[in-house]
Amino acid sequence: MPGEIASQAERALASVVANIAEGAGRESKAGQRRHYIIARGSAEEAGAMIRIAWRYGNLTDENHSAMRSRLIRVVQMLTTMIRR
């Protein structure tokens, strides 16, 4: 991926992990939910960066598909965690 797009994707993915960890450490359901919502937004952002990189020809179809399917699964799991 080009530098700025790769950097933005990396920051978004790091934010997903950090917010899941922080949410898991919260005692209140509201605190957990808030961090899981932020994590889901960051996962969506990472997905957008990956799509941009693919559109510019910096990712193969195979790599794009693999990354996209993993991010979709992460978003699904976060959505389940948010609804609990």
KOLKEGU-520865 format. One record per atom (N, C-alpha, C): residue number from 1; residue in one letter; x, y, z. Coordinates in Angstrom, 2 decimals. Example, Ala and Ser with C-alpha at 12.3 -4.5 7.8 and 13.67 -1.06 7.14 Angstrom:
<pts>
i: 1, aa: a, east: 13.19, north: -5.69, up: 7.80
i: 1, aa: a, east: 12.30, north: -4.50, up: 7.80
i: 1, aa: a, east: 13.20, north: -3.30, up: 7.80
i: 2, aa: s, east: 12.85, north: -2.25, up: 7.08
i: 2, aa: s, east: 13.67, north: -1.06, up: 7.14
i: 2, aa: s, east: 12.90, north: 0.03, up: 7.87
</pts>
This chain:
<pts>
i: 1, aa: m, east: 0.85, north: -1.18, up: 0.00
i: 1, aa: m, east: 0.00, north: 0.00, up: 0.00
i: 1, aa: m, east: 0.89, north: 1.24, up: 0.00
i: 2, aa: p, east: 0.42, north: 2.32, up: -0.63
i: 2, aa: p, east: 1.19, north: 3.56, up: -0.59
i: 2, aa: p, east: 1.34, north: 4.04, up: 0.85
i: 3, aa: g, east: 2.40, north: 4.79, up: 1.10
i: 3, aa: g, east: 2.76, north: 5.21, up: 2.46
i: 3, aa: g, east: 1.64, north: 5.74, up: 3.32
i: 4, aa: e, east: 0.96, north: 6.78, up: 2.87
i: 4, aa: e, east: -0.07, north: 7.41, up: 3.72
i: 4, aa: e, east: -1.25, north: 6.47, up: 3.94
i: 5, aa: i, east: -1.65, north: 5.76, up: 2.92
i: 5, aa: i, east: -2.78, north: 4.83, up: 3.06
i: 5, aa: i, east: -2.40, north: 3.69, up: 4.00
i: 6, aa: a, east: -1.19, north: 3.16, up: 3.84
i: 6, aa: a, east: -0.72, north: 2.07, up: 4.72
i: 6, aa: a, east: -0.65, north: 2.55, up: 6.16
i: 7, aa: s, east: -0.13, north: 3.75, up: 6.35
i: 7, aa: s, east: 0.00, north: 4.31, up: 7.69
i: 7, aa: s, east: -1.38, north: 4.50, up: 8.34
i: 8, aa: q, east: -2.33, north: 5.01, up: 7.57
i: 8, aa: q, east: -3.68, north: 5.22, up: 8.10
i: 8, aa: q, east: -4.34, north: 3.89, up: 8.43
i: 9, aa: a, east: -4.15, north: 2.88, up: 7.58
i: 9, aa: a, east: -4.71, north: 1.55, up: 7.84
i: 9, aa: a, east: -4.10, north: 0.96, up: 9.11
i: 10, aa: e, east: -2.81, north: 1.11, up: 9.28
i: 10, aa: e, east: -2.14, north: 0.59, up: 10.48
i: 10, aa: e, east: -2.66, north: 1.27, up: 11.74
i: 11, aa: r, east: -2.84, north: 2.59, up: 11.69
i: 11, aa: r, east: -3.37, north: 3.31, up: 12.85
i: 11, aa: r, east: -4.80, north: 2.85, up: 13.17
i: 12, aa: a, east: -5.61, north: 2.67, up: 12.14
i: 12, aa: a, east: -6.99, north: 2.23, up: 12.35
i: 12, aa: a, east: -7.01, north: 0.82, up: 12.96
i: 13, aa: l, east: -6.16, north: -0.07, up: 12.45
i: 13, aa: l, east: -6.12, north: -1.44, up: 12.98
i: 13, aa: l, east: -5.61, north: -1.46, up: 14.42
i: 14, aa: a, east: -4.62, north: -0.62, up: 14.73
i: 14, aa: a, east: -4.13, north: -0.53, up: 16.11
i: 14, aa: a, east: -5.23, north: -0.01, up: 17.02
i: 15, aa: s, east: -6.03, north: 0.92, up: 16.52
i: 15, aa: s, east: -7.14, north: 1.46, up: 17.30
i: 15, aa: s, east: -8.19, north: 0.39, up: 17.60
i: 16, aa: v, east: -8.43, north: -0.50, up: 16.64
i: 16, aa: v, east: -9.37, north: -1.61, up: 16.87
i: 16, aa: v, east: -8.92, north: -2.42, up: 18.08
i: 17, aa: v, east: -7.67, north: -2.84, up: 18.05
i: 17, aa: v, east: -7.13, north: -3.68, up: 19.12
i: 17, aa: v, east: -7.14, north: -2.94, up: 20.45
i: 18, aa: a, east: -6.69, north: -1.69, up: 20.45
i: 18, aa: a, east: -6.61, north: -0.91, up: 21.69
i: 18, aa: a, east: -7.99, north: -0.68, up: 22.30
i: 19, aa: n, east: -8.98, north: -0.40, up: 21.47
i: 19, aa: n, east: -10.32, north: -0.14, up: 22.01
i: 19, aa: n, east: -11.01, north: -1.41, up: 22.48
i: 20, aa: i, east: -10.74, north: -2.54, up: 21.85
i: 20, aa: i, east: -11.28, north: -3.80, up: 22.36
i: 20, aa: i, east: -10.68, north: -4.09, up: 23.73
i: 21, aa: a, east: -9.37, north: -3.91, up: 23.84
i: 21, aa: a, east: -8.70, north: -4.15, up: 25.13
i: 21, aa: a, east: -9.22, north: -3.21, up: 26.20
i: 22, aa: e, east: -9.36, north: -1.94, up: 25.86
i: 22, aa: e, east: -9.84, north: -0.99, up: 26.85
i: 22, aa: e, east: -11.29, north: -1.28, up: 27.24
i: 23, aa: g, east: -12.11, north: -1.63, up: 26.26
i: 23, aa: g, east: -13.50, north: -1.96, up: 26.56
i: 23, aa: g, east: -13.61, north: -3.18, up: 27.45
i: 24, aa: a, east: -12.77, north: -4.18, up: 27.20
i: 24, aa: a, east: -12.79, north: -5.39, up: 28.01
i: 24, aa: a, east: -12.41, north: -5.11, up: 29.45
i: 25, aa: g, east: -11.62, north: -4.06, up: 29.65
i: 25, aa: g, east: -11.19, north: -3.71, up: 31.00
i: 25, aa: g, east: -12.18, north: -2.85, up: 31.77
i: 26, aa: r, east: -13.22, north: -2.41, up: 31.12
i: 26, aa: r, east: -14.23, north: -1.58, up: 31.78
i: 26, aa: r, east: -15.20, north: -2.45, up: 32.57
i: 27, aa: e, east: -15.60, north: -1.94, up: 33.71
i: 27, aa: e, east: -16.55, north: -2.69, up: 34.54
i: 27, aa: e, east: -17.99, north: -2.46, up: 34.11
i: 28, aa: s, east: -18.26, north: -1.26, up: 33.63
i: 28, aa: s, east: -19.65, north: -0.96, up: 33.26
i: 28, aa: s, east: -19.92, north: -1.39, up: 31.82
i: 29, aa: k, east: -21.13, north: -1.84, up: 31.58
i: 29, aa: k, east: -21.54, north: -2.22, up: 30.23
i: 29, aa: k, east: -21.50, north: -1.02, up: 29.29
i: 30, aa: a, east: -21.85, north: 0.15, up: 29.81
i: 30, aa: a, east: -21.83, north: 1.36, up: 28.98
i: 30, aa: a, east: -20.41, north: 1.69, up: 28.54
i: 31, aa: g, east: -19.45, north: 1.55, up: 29.43
i: 31, aa: g, east: -18.05, north: 1.80, up: 29.09
i: 31, aa: g, east: -17.53, north: 0.80, up: 28.07
i: 32, aa: q, east: -17.89, north: -0.46, up: 28.26
i: 32, aa: q, east: -17.50, north: -1.48, up: 27.30
i: 32, aa: q, east: -18.08, north: -1.17, up: 25.93
i: 33, aa: r, east: -19.37, north: -0.90, up: 25.92
i: 33, aa: r, east: -20.08, north: -0.65, up: 24.66
i: 33, aa: r, east: -19.46, north: 0.52, up: 23.92
i: 34, aa: r, east: -19.13, north: 1.61, up: 24.63
i: 34, aa: r, east: -18.55, north: 2.80, up: 24.00
i: 34, aa: r, east: -17.25, north: 2.45, up: 23.28
i: 35, aa: h, east: -16.40, north: 1.68, up: 23.93
i: 35, aa: h, east: -15.12, north: 1.32, up: 23.31
i: 35, aa: h, east: -15.30, north: 0.34, up: 22.15
i: 36, aa: y, east: -16.27, north: -0.54, up: 22.25
i: 36, aa: y, east: -16.53, north: -1.47, up: 21.16
i: 36, aa: y, east: -17.09, north: -0.74, up: 19.93
i: 37, aa: i, east: -17.88, north: 0.29, up: 20.17
i: 37, aa: i, east: -18.39, north: 1.11, up: 19.06
i: 37, aa: i, east: -17.23, north: 1.83, up: 18.37
i: 38, aa: i, east: -16.32, north: 2.37, up: 19.14
i: 38, aa: i, east: -15.15, north: 3.04, up: 18.57
i: 38, aa: i, east: -14.31, north: 2.03, up: 17.77
i: 39, aa: a, east: -14.12, north: 0.84, up: 18.33
i: 39, aa: a, east: -13.36, north: -0.21, up: 17.64
i: 39, aa: a, east: -14.02, north: -0.57, up: 16.31
i: 40, aa: r, east: -15.34, north: -0.67, up: 16.31
i: 40, aa: r, east: -16.05, north: -1.00, up: 15.07
i: 40, aa: r, east: -15.85, north: 0.09, up: 14.02
i: 41, aa: g, east: -15.90, north: 1.33, up: 14.44
i: 41, aa: g, east: -15.66, north: 2.43, up: 13.51
i: 41, aa: g, east: -14.25, north: 2.38, up: 12.94
i: 42, aa: s, east: -13.29, north: 2.05, up: 13.77
i: 42, aa: s, east: -11.90, north: 1.93, up: 13.31
i: 42, aa: s, east: -11.74, north: 0.77, up: 12.33
i: 43, aa: a, east: -12.46, north: -0.31, up: 12.56
i: 43, aa: a, east: -12.42, north: -1.45, up: 11.63
i: 43, aa: a, east: -13.00, north: -1.05, up: 10.28
i: 44, aa: e, east: -14.06, north: -0.27, up: 10.31
i: 44, aa: e, east: -14.66, north: 0.22, up: 9.06
i: 44, aa: e, east: -13.68, north: 1.14, up: 8.33
i: 45, aa: e, east: -12.99, north: 1.98, up: 9.08
i: 45, aa: e, east: -11.99, north: 2.88, up: 8.50
i: 45, aa: e, east: -10.86, north: 2.08, up: 7.86
i: 46, aa: a, east: -10.36, north: 1.06, up: 8.54
i: 46, aa: a, east: -9.31, north: 0.21, up: 7.98
i: 46, aa: a, east: -9.79, north: -0.44, up: 6.70
i: 47, aa: g, east: -11.04, north: -0.87, up: 6.68
i: 47, aa: g, east: -11.61, north: -1.46, up: 5.48
i: 47, aa: g, east: -11.62, north: -0.49, up: 4.31
i: 48, aa: a, east: -11.93, north: 0.76, up: 4.60
i: 48, aa: a, east: -11.93, north: 1.79, up: 3.56
i: 48, aa: a, east: -10.52, north: 2.01, up: 3.01
i: 49, aa: m, east: -9.53, north: 2.03, up: 3.88
i: 49, aa: m, east: -8.15, north: 2.21, up: 3.44
i: 49, aa: m, east: -7.68, north: 1.03, up: 2.58
i: 50, aa: i, east: -8.10, north: -0.16, up: 2.96
i: 50, aa: i, east: -7.74, north: -1.35, up: 2.19
i: 50, aa: i, east: -8.40, north: -1.32, up: 0.82
i: 51, aa: r, east: -9.64, north: -0.87, up: 0.78
i: 51, aa: r, east: -10.34, north: -0.76, up: -0.51
i: 51, aa: r, east: -9.67, north: 0.27, up: -1.41
i: 52, aa: i, east: -9.26, north: 1.39, up: -0.82
i: 52, aa: i, east: -8.56, north: 2.42, up: -1.61
i: 52, aa: i, east: -7.27, north: 1.86, up: -2.18
i: 53, aa: a, east: -6.50, north: 1.17, up: -1.34
i: 53, aa: a, east: -5.24, north: 0.60, up: -1.81
i: 53, aa: a, east: -5.49, north: -0.39, up: -2.95
i: 54, aa: w, east: -6.53, north: -1.18, up: -2.83
i: 54, aa: w, east: -6.89, north: -2.15, up: -3.87
i: 54, aa: w, east: -7.28, north: -1.45, up: -5.16
i: 55, aa: r, east: -8.08, north: -0.38, up: -5.03
i: 55, aa: r, east: -8.51, north: 0.38, up: -6.20
i: 55, aa: r, east: -7.34, north: 0.99, up: -6.96
i: 56, aa: y, east: -6.32, north: 1.39, up: -6.21
i: 56, aa: y, east: -5.12, north: 1.96, up: -6.83
i: 56, aa: y, east: -4.15, north: 0.89, up: -7.31
i: 57, aa: g, east: -4.52, north: -0.37, up: -7.17
i: 57, aa: g, east: -3.71, north: -1.46, up: -7.68
i: 57, aa: g, east: -2.56, north: -1.86, up: -6.78
i: 58, aa: n, east: -2.62, north: -1.47, up: -5.51
i: 58, aa: n, east: -1.55, north: -1.79, up: -4.57
i: 58, aa: n, east: -1.79, north: -3.07, up: -3.80
i: 59, aa: l, east: -2.93, north: -3.70, up: -4.00
i: 59, aa: l, east: -3.24, north: -4.99, up: -3.39
i: 59, aa: l, east: -3.77, north: -5.91, up: -4.48
i: 60, aa: t, east: -3.39, north: -7.16, up: -4.41
i: 60, aa: t, east: -3.97, north: -8.13, up: -5.34
i: 60, aa: t, east: -5.42, north: -8.38, up: -4.95
i: 61, aa: d, east: -6.17, north: -8.93, up: -5.88
i: 61, aa: d, east: -7.56, north: -9.29, up: -5.58
i: 61, aa: d, east: -7.61, north: -10.27, up: -4.41
i: 62, aa: e, east: -6.68, north: -11.21, up: -4.41
i: 62, aa: e, east: -6.64, north: -12.23, up: -3.37
i: 62, aa: e, east: -6.38, north: -11.61, up: -1.99
i: 63, aa: n, east: -5.39, north: -10.73, up: -1.89
i: 63, aa: n, east: -5.09, north: -10.08, up: -0.61
i: 63, aa: n, east: -6.23, north: -9.18, up: -0.16
i: 64, aa: h, east: -6.82, north: -8.46, up: -1.11
i: 64, aa: h, east: -7.95, north: -7.59, up: -0.78
i: 64, aa: h, east: -9.11, north: -8.41, up: -0.23
i: 65, aa: s, east: -9.41, north: -9.51, up: -0.90
i: 65, aa: s, east: -10.52, north: -10.37, up: -0.47
i: 65, aa: s, east: -10.27, north: -10.95, up: 0.91
i: 66, aa: a, east: -9.05, north: -11.41, up: 1.16
i: 66, aa: a, east: -8.72, north: -11.99, up: 2.47
i: 66, aa: a, east: -8.83, north: -10.96, up: 3.58
i: 67, aa: m, east: -8.28, north: -9.77, up: 3.34
i: 67, aa: m, east: -8.35, north: -8.71, up: 4.36
i: 67, aa: m, east: -9.79, north: -8.27, up: 4.58
i: 68, aa: r, east: -10.53, north: -8.12, up: 3.50
i: 68, aa: r, east: -11.93, north: -7.68, up: 3.60
i: 68, aa: r, east: -12.76, north: -8.68, up: 4.39
i: 69, aa: s, east: -12.59, north: -9.97, up: 4.11
i: 69, aa: s, east: -13.40, north: -10.97, up: 4.81
i: 69, aa: s, east: -13.05, north: -11.00, up: 6.30
i: 70, aa: r, east: -11.78, north: -10.81, up: 6.65
i: 70, aa: r, east: -11.40, north: -10.77, up: 8.07
i: 70, aa: r, east: -12.01, north: -9.56, up: 8.76
i: 71, aa: l, east: -11.96, north: -8.41, up: 8.09
i: 71, aa: l, east: -12.53, north: -7.20, up: 8.70
i: 71, aa: l, east: -14.04, north: -7.31, up: 8.84
i: 72, aa: i, east: -14.69, north: -7.91, up: 7.87
i: 72, aa: i, east: -16.15, north: -8.12, up: 7.98
i: 72, aa: i, east: -16.45, north: -8.96, up: 9.21
i: 73, aa: r, east: -15.67, north: -9.99, up: 9.43
i: 73, aa: r, east: -15.87, north: -10.86, up: 10.61
i: 73, aa: r, east: -15.64, north: -10.09, up: 11.90
i: 74, aa: v, east: -14.61, north: -9.25, up: 11.93
i: 74, aa: v, east: -14.34, north: -8.43, up: 13.12
i: 74, aa: v, east: -15.52, north: -7.51, up: 13.40
i: 75, aa: v, east: -16.04, north: -6.86, up: 12.36
i: 75, aa: v, east: -17.18, north: -5.97, up: 12.53
i: 75, aa: v, east: -18.40, north: -6.74, up: 13.03
i: 76, aa: q, east: -18.62, north: -7.94, up: 12.52
i: 76, aa: q, east: -19.74, north: -8.76, up: 12.98
i: 76, aa: q, east: -19.60, north: -9.10, up: 14.46
i: 77, aa: m, east: -18.39, north: -9.49, up: 14.86
i: 77, aa: m, east: -18.17, north: -9.83, up: 16.27
i: 77, aa: m, east: -18.34, north: -8.61, up: 17.18
i: 78, aa: l, east: -17.83, north: -7.46, up: 16.74
i: 78, aa: l, east: -18.00, north: -6.25, up: 17.54
i: 78, aa: l, east: -19.47, north: -5.85, up: 17.64
i: 79, aa: t, east: -20.21, north: -6.02, up: 16.56
i: 79, aa: t, east: -21.64, north: -5.71, up: 16.59
i: 79, aa: t, east: -22.35, north: -6.58, up: 17.61
i: 80, aa: t, east: -22.00, north: -7.86, up: 17.66
i: 80, aa: t, east: -22.57, north: -8.76, up: 18.66
i: 80, aa: t, east: -22.21, north: -8.30, up: 20.08
i: 81, aa: m, east: -20.95, north: -7.91, up: 20.26
i: 81, aa: m, east: -20.51, north: -7.45, up: 21.59
i: 81, aa: m, east: -21.24, north: -6.17, up: 22.00
i: 82, aa: i, east: -21.49, north: -5.29, up: 21.05
i: 82, aa: i, east: -22.17, north: -4.03, up: 21.33
i: 82, aa: i, east: -23.62, north: -4.28, up: 21.75
i: 83, aa: r, east: -24.26, north: -5.26, up: 21.13
i: 83, aa: r, east: -25.67, north: -5.53, up: 21.40
i: 83, aa: r, east: -25.91, north: -6.25, up: 22.72
i: 84, aa: r, east: -24.88, north: -6.80, up: 23.31
i: 84, aa: r, east: -25.05, north: -7.57, up: 24.57
i: 84, aa: r, east: -25.42, north: -6.67, up: 25.72
</pts>
